[in-house]
Amino acid sequence: MIASDVTIRGVSKRFGTNIVLQNIDLDIKQGELLTLLGPSGCGKTTTLNAIAGFLDPDEGELFIKGKKMNGVPPYKRDLGMVFQTYSLFPHMTVYENLVFGLKVRKLKKEETDSKIKRALELVKLTGLEKRYPRELSGGQRQRVAIARALVVEPELLLLDEPLSNLDAKLRHELRAEIKRLQKEVGVTTIFVTHDQEEALSMSDRVVVMNQGKIEQIGTPTEIYQNPQTEFVFQFIGKSNRFEGLVKSVEDSYANIQIDEGWVIRTQKENIIGKDRIYHTQDAVNLYIRPELISIKSVGENLGVPEKEIVQKRAVIKQMNYLGSQWEIEVSINGVHHLQVIGSSIEDSWSIGTEVSVEWKMSDIRLTKK
């Protein structure tokens, strides 16, 4: 059994009348990279600041390595922190920025130099020890900030939106670097971001937060493929939504009336949320991921749809080429608009072309309105 490096029990935090954390429970495993993900104001940075010791919870307890940390200042928590704004000393060289955190340990110069050399090797900045932050690119400055956090060999590494100030290409490169570093060093890491792509690509586990609460905790695959709440489904990835009414309920299926003449049959096991009891005339939302919808030319191996397949005629309304894939918007019955994501299109397709769209019944997710 993997031990927990951080344990949070019943933690709540208020700023005035604003409740920013509501009874948070969380266990962070030794050696994992865990991401706190959610929109602005969801409580993810407040959670990180509570772990770091920059604020104390109003209620609940927080433990690091089994030791209670309520009231313990940050400098006694043995952690390294990387901020969005780098927070490097502009008047100090790279070497001086890194040595700053080691001075309190009163190490011999040989040991200090060895640790700094190792930290710079990890972030691939060997040879830049004498440069000042102003002489470095944004990506290099962020690497220095990471090296400064790692050089003290902390028990915990905390990263608060560290890539948000960088351009898209550099963010992608540093995501891979941080993941590589974390696995190489083995330090338990807590990463805060509002960027779902960052969270899914980097994390061992993701904590999705909303309005001061934890919506779901799981691996990136679990979070994306098996969302447990409607918020998670809508926040993570893209989704298409239909509104409907429950027409009838069988043992394993619910038949949903979308509009006159169109009923979608879906599996009851795909209901999202705690309320899984549906009745006739319940108002519901149906969701389907755009990449799970296939699109074909009319007449292309259509025939009679299989029992587990939803199939409809549609008209192309928009086509956007994104390099590695196409985003196509189609309209069903002139009312229902769907986004379809695919790697290729037919040469004959254009805006106004009639096509066929289909998806598996098992890929639909269902929630009560």
N, C-alpha and C positions, 0 to 999 in steps of 0.2 A: 504493500500500500504506500502511495506517494504521500509524504508529509506536506502539510500546509505551511507555507512561509508567512502568509498573512491570513488572519481570521477576523472577519467583521461580523458582529452580532448586534442586531437591533439598532443600528446607527441612524440617528435622525439629526438634521441640522436646519435651523431657521435663521434667516436674516430679517429681523423685525417681524412682520406678519407673513413674510414669504417663506414657505416651507420648501427647501431645496433638496432635502433628502428625507425619505419616509421609510423608516424601519428597514434599512438595508442589511441583508445577510449575504455574506460572500466568503468563499474559501479560495485562496490563490495558491496553487500547488508549487512546490519546490522545483525550480528550473524551467518553469513554463513562461511563455510570452502570452500574456493575457491583455486583451484590448477592451477598454471601456468605450463604447460606441453609442452615439445618439446625437440628436439635434442640439443646437445651442440652447442652453438653459435647462438641460435635462438632469444635471447633477454630476456629470462625469468628472469635471475638473474639481468640484467640491469633494468628491470621493477621493481623488488623488491627493488633494491638499490635506485631507484628514489622515491619510496614510503617511504622508510626508511630515506631518506635525505642524503644518502652517496654520491649522485651525483645529479646535477640539470639538467633537460632537456634543450636542446638547443632551443626547440620550444614547445609550448603547456602549459597547466596548470594542476596542481594537487591539489585536495582538500581532506581534511580529516575532517569529521564532518561539512562540509560546509565551512571550513576555507581554504583559499588559502595557500599552503605550499611551493610554489616556494621560494627558498632562506632561508627557515626556517631550522635550524640545527636539527640533529636527536634527541638531548636531549630535544627539545621542542615539540616533536611530540607525546609524551605519547604512546610509543609502546615498546613491548618486542620482542627480536630477538633471534633466536636459529640458530647457525651455524653448518655446516658440521663437524667442528673440535672441537666442544664442547666449546672451549675458556674459560675453567675454570681456575681460579688462582691456580696453582699447590701447592703453599705454604700455601693455606688457606683450612680450613676444609669445609665440606658441609655447615655448619651453617654460617661460615664466607663468603663463596661465595654468599649465599643468602642474608645475611644482608647488603652486600656491596651496592646493589641498593636501599636499604631502608634508608641508612644513610642521604642522602640529604633531606629526608622528615622530619627528626628530630622528629621521633615518640618516644613515651615512650617505655621503654623496654618491658613492658607487652604486648603492642600492636604489637611491632616488633616480639616478641616470638610467639604470636598468629598467625600472618600472616605466619611465617616460618613453624609453626606446620601444618597449613592448607595446605600450598603448598606441603609439604612433604607427607602429607596424600593423596593428589590428585595423586601424582606420585608413591605412594606406597613405600616410602623410610623412613618411620618413624623408628627412632632408629639409623640412620646412620649419625646423625648430626656432630659427632666428627671425622668422617673419612676424610682422604685426598683423592683427586682424584686418586692418584696412588694405593689406597687400594680398588678401585671400578672396576667393570667390565665395558666394553664399553657401555653396555646398561644402567647400573646404572649412569655412567657419563652423558649420554645423558638425562636421566631423571632429573638429577640435573640441567642441562642446561635449561630444560623446566621449572622446578620449579623456577629457578632464573628469568626466563622471566615472569612467572605468578605471582610471589610474589608481584610485584609492581602494580598489577591489571591494566594492560595496556588497552587502548582502542583498540589496534590492536596487534595481535600476528603474527610475520613474521618468517617463517621457511625456511631456505635455504638448501635444500638437507640434512636434518638432519639425515637420516637413511643410507646414501650411504656407510658409513664406517663399517657397522655392517653386520654380517653374515645373511644368508637368513632367518633362523628360528627367530632370534631376530628382524629382520626388520618386519617380519609378526606380531610378538607380539606387537611391539611398534606402528605399524600402527593402530592396534585396540585400543591401549591405548591413542594415540593422538586423535583419533576420539571420544573416550569416554570422555576424558578431555575437548575437545572443546565444546561438547554438554553440559557437566555438568557446565562448567564455563560460556558458552555463549559468549565468546569473538570472535569477528570477526577475522578470521584467513586466512592468505595467505600463501600457501605452494608451494614451488618450487621443481620440480622433473623432471627427464628425464625418470622415470620408470612409464610406463602406468598402470601397475597393481596397484601401489600405488595410482595413480590419480583416477582410476576408483573405487577402493574399499573405499577410504576415503572421497571423495569430495561431496559437495552439487552441485557444478558446476565446470566444467573444461574449462580452456582457452587453446586451442591448438595453439602454436606459431611456426612460421617457417620464417627464414630469416628476423627477425625484425618486422613481421606482425602477426596479429591475423587471424588464418585460420577459427576458429569456437569457439563459446561459447555455452555451453549447459550442461545439466545434463549428468552424465556418460552414462545413457541409450541412450540419444539422440546422444551423440558423437559416440557411438559404432554402434548403429543400423541405424542411419540416418546421415552419414557423408555428409557434404556439399561440400567438395572438394576432389580431388583425393589424395592429400597429407594426409588428415585426414584418409581416408580409408586405405591407405597403412601403415601409422604410427601406427594407433591404431589397435591392434589385428593382426591376420594373415590373409592372403588372397591369393587366386589363381587368376591368370590372363590369359586370352585368348586374342589374337590379331585377329581382323577380319575386314571385310568391310561391310558397310551397303548394303544389297542386295535390299531391298525395305522398304518403310515406309507406314504404315497404320495409321488410326485415332489414335489408342491407342498403337500400337506396332511398333517395329522395328525388321526386320529380318536380322540377322547378319550371313554372310558367314564366317565360321571359317576355313574350308578347303574344298576340293572337296567332295561333298556328305554330308557335315555337316552344317546345318543352325540352329542357335539358335534364337528362337523367344523370345523377351524380351519386357517388358512394358516400354513405353516411360517415364512414370512418375518416373522410377528408374534412370534416367539420373542424374549424379552428376555434379555440377557446374552450371555456369550461362548460358552457351551456350546450349540451349535445342532444337535447330533447326538442324535436321539431314537431310542429303541428300544422295541419292544413290551414292555409291563408297566412302563415307567418311570412313577414317580409324579410328577404335575405339578400346578401351580396354574394356573387360568385366571382372568383378571381382565377386568372390563368396567366402564366408567364409568357411573354411574347416570343421567347426562343423555343417554347414548347408547341407553338402553332406552326403547322406546315402550310405552304401555299403552293398551289398548282394551277396550271392553265385549265380552263374549262374543257372537259372531255378527256383529260389525261388520266387514264386508269381510275376513273371515278366509280362508276357502277353504284351498287347498293352499299352504303356504309356498314362497316362491321358494328356489332352490337355495342362494343365498348368505344366507338369513335363518334365524336360530334362532327358533323360536316355541314357547311353552309356555303351558298353562293355569296360573293362579295364583289365590291368594285374598288379598285385602287384609287385612293385620294391623294396620296403623297408618297414620294420615293426619295430617300436620303442615303447617299453613299458615304460610308465612314471609313473606307480603306479596307479594313479586314472583314466588314460585314455591311449588309443593307438593313436599313430601317424602313419598313413599308407600312403606311397607314391604309387600312381598308374600311369600308363601310358595309354593314349588313342591314338590308332592308331600309337603307337610307337613314337609319337611326343609331345603330350601335357601331361605334368606332373602335377598331382594334389596332394595336401596334404589333407587327410581326417582325422578328429579327431573324435573318438568314444570311448565309455566306454567298449566295448567288441569286441571280434573277434570270428570267427568260428575255431574250432580245426583243421579243414582240410586246413585252409589257410596257405600259406607259400609264399616265394618269387617265382614268376612265376605263381601263381594261377590266373586263369581268373575269374573275378568277374563282377558284374554290379554296376555302380554308378549312382545316380540320385539326382536331386535337383529341387526345385520349381523355376519356371520362375520368380516369384515375389521376389526371394532372390538375383537375379543378379543385379549388379550395373554397369552402363555404362558411359564411358567418351570418349570424342574425343581425338585423339592422337595429 
